């Protein structure tokens, strides 16, 4: 049995490992490096805020978003909010690895962690159907393409790949409408595009339990914020958006 202090220490160490904080001095910012054409050390503050493209870390969400995810999960457990956890757009899988480790250390075996991703990068913009995505070039970056096998391998490095980890491989428009998910306590979106954000909200929001959390990782992007705004307006969602850092927001579903 873990003591409360033991759980806290494991969770903190897990975050440090996923975010590569233990080896901070070796981390590089590939986004800046591409512009200056040389290796660039990661700025610690930008890394904390999730504003770099890390070479080594298993997640680019940064410390503030990871702490927010922990807060949401703790609330779910403390208030016994029903449902699984899901992230739509997982990259190297770090946020979901953290979800699994959190559940494991608390002895929770009746919740699944779902990873929805194409595992081949982002889709090319459908500019006719989703004009807000016009000009978005995320699909051209090999850096954003992480295979299913790579993500599964990352889970194995933490000894966290088990039967409660479920993968939904394919484009959101194809996988999410038929996903065998009953209830969700946490819906975390990291799809960058208007299309991906809208697909995630349209197909999964109604499965979020009352008291559950909706986290928008890419809210600052001009392709993402309009989708959130449009969906909330169409559904008459009035729960306040709460800022996490310069890029991400969340809200809590207080009514069905």
N, C-alpha and C positions, 0 to 999 in steps of 0.2 A: 504493500500500500504506500502510495505517495503521501507525504505530509503536505499541508498547504504550502509550506515554504519550498518543498521539493517540486511541487507543481509550478510555482512561480519561477523557480530557477530553470526548469526545463523549458518553459515557454519563452523566457527571455533568451536563453541560449539558442533555441530554435530560430527565433527572429534574427538574432545576430548572424547565424550561419546562413539563413536564406538570403539575407540582405548583404552578406559578405562584409559585415561590419568588423568582424574579428581580424580580417586581413585588409582593413581599409586602405592602408598605405600602398597596396598593390593594385587597387581597383582603378580602372580607366573609364573615361567617358568617350565612348565611340562616336556619339553624335557630334560633339565638338571636334573630335579628332578627324572626322571626315572632312570638315570644313578647312582645317588648318593643315591637313595632310601629314599629320604626325601623331604619335601617341600622346594622349593628354591625361594626366592624373585626374581622378574624379574630385570635384570640389565637395568637401564634406557636407556643407550646408545644402547644396543643390541635391546631393544624394539623399539627405534626410527628407527633403521635400519631394523626392521622386521626380526630379527634373533632369536626370541623366539617362543615357542608354548604356547600362553597365556591360563591361566585357565578361565579368565572372559571376555576378550575383544571379540567383535563381529567380529573382523578382526585381522589377524596376519601380515598384509602387512607393518605395521609400518608407521611412520609419513612421511618419505621421499617419499614413494610410494603413500601415500594418497595425499600429496601435488602435486605430479606429475599428478595424476588423475585430481585434481582440475585445474591445468594449462591446461591440454588437453581439459577439458570441457569448460573452459573459452574461449579458442581459437576457439573451435567449434561454440560457440554462437557468439563471436565477428565477426567471418568471415562467419557466416551463412553456415557452412558446413552441407550438408544434411545427415540425417540418424539417426538411433536409437543407443543406447548403449547396449553392451553385455559383460558379463563376462562368460567365459567357465571354470568352476570349482569355486564354490562360497563359499564353506565351510559354515560358519555361516551367510553369506550374507552381511557382513559389507561394502564391497566396493560398492555393488549394492545399499545398503541402502543409502550410501553417494551420489551415482549418482541420486537416486530418490529425496533426499532432496535438492540437488543442483538444479535440474530442477524445483522442486516445489517452492522454494523460488524465483526463477526467473520468475515464472508464465508461464513456458513452458508446454503446454499440448499436443503438437503434436509429441512428441518423446516418444518411449517406452524404457523401460529398460528390457532386456532379461537376465534371469538366466538359464544357461545350466549346468546341473549337474545330476549325477545319483541319488543323495541324499541317497546313500548307500555306499559311499566311492569310492576309486579308483579301477579300474579293475586289476585283476591279469595280470602280464606281458604276452604278446603273444610273447614269446622268439623266435619262429621260424620266424614269419613275421617281428618282430621288435627286432632284436638281441641287439640293444642298450639298451633295457629295461631289459635285462637279470640280474637277481639278485635283481631287485628293489622290496622292500618289503612294499611299501606304502599301499597296499591293506590289510595288516595284522593289521593296526592300527585302533582300534575302535575310537580313538580321531578324526580321519579324516572323520568319518561317521556322517553326520548331516542330519536328515530327512527333507523332504519337509515341514512337519508341524512345525518343530522347526524354520526353516528359515522364514516361513510365520509369525510365532509368533514373531520373532525378528522384522520384518517389522512393525507389529502391535504396538510394544512397542514405535515406533517412529511416529506412526500415518501416515505411508507412504505406506500402502498396498492398492492400488487402481487398477483401470482398466488398467493403463499404465504399470503395473508390470506383466511380462509374464514369465512363467516357462516352460522350456524344460526339462522334466524329462526323464532320460535314459542315456545309453552310447552314447558318442559323435558320434560314427560310425553309430548309428541308428537315432539319432535325428537331427543332423546338416544338413545332406543332404536334408532333407525335411522341415527344419525350414521355417516357413512362413515370412521370413524377406526379405524386399526389398532392403533397403540401411542401411549401418552402418556408423556412424561417429567415433565411438570408438569401437575397438575390443581388449578386455583385456583377455589375456590367463593366466590361473593358473591351469594347469592340470598335472604338474610335469613330466609326462612320454613323451617319444618320440612319442608313438602312439597318445596320447591325444593332444599333440601339433600339430602334423601333421594333425590329423583329423580336428582340429579347423582351421588351416591355409588353408588347401585344400578346405574346404567347405565354408569358410566365407571371405577369403581375397578379392575375386573378388567383394564382396558386399560393401567393404569399399570405400567410396567416395573419390575423389581426395581431398587431404588436410586432410583426416582423420588420425587417430592414431592407431597404432598397438603396444600394450604394452605386454611385455613378463615378467611375474612375476618371473618365475623359471629359468631364463636364466643360472644361475650359476650351475645348476644341470647337471651332465654328461648325464642324460637322456633327457634333454630338449635342450640344446645348439646345439647338432648335428642336431636336427630336424629343428631348425630355420636356421642353416647354409645350410642344404640340400635344404630346400624350397626356400630360397633366391637365391641360386645358380641355381636351376632348373628353377626358374621364372625370372632370370636375374634382380633381385632387387638390385639396387645399392645405394638407399638412406642410409645414414649412420646410424648405430646403436648408440644410445645415452644412456650412462649409467645413471641410476637413483640412484643406491646405489651399495652395494657389490653383489647384487643378480639379480637385474632387469634391463632391457633395454627397449627402445622403438624406433620406427622410425615413420616417417610421410610419408604417401603415396602421393608422389608429381607427380606421373604419373599414368595413367590408364593402 
